[in-house]
């Protein structure tokens, strides 16, 4: 199984509650992903709602609900748990965002996408 590694920059540059969008090319085309820091952990997901395959950010790089407790789809308002990607409110309840592997290596954020 092939893997794509995307280096996103210094881990210390992504502060609590912040997110960062990125692009990657896979066997089935160009895609977007995003990472966010929540409770001092990094989480990464594909930038694609599970209800309708559209990007989720409200405006560039804004993925969280107003209370900052959930990832929220800008298209129809579905709410996903930050820690698991599980949809808890909205049309795709019970569906989960596509999680991406994220690690910090030598101080750099690295996302690995398996194909």
Protein Blocks (a to p, Z undefined) as FASTA:
>chain_A
ZZddddebjfklpcghiacddddddfkbccddddddeehiacddddddfkbccdfbfbgh
iabdfkopaccdfknopacdfklopafbdjkgoiacdddddddeehiacddddZZ
